[in-house]
């Protein structure tokens, strides 16, 4: 599953599929399957890319 998050780069916007209340987050880093995301409502969270597939947000509107 790590490969499914491998395209995420710093600056990209994502949501967490199991935590919709966290809102949209901005990817800070993606290193060795660990994705650090700064979510609007939750703050900075490190996601294990082997466990969770983040959902890209291409249009906020």
Order of alpha helices (4+ residues) and beta strands (2+ residues): alpha-beta-beta-beta-beta-beta
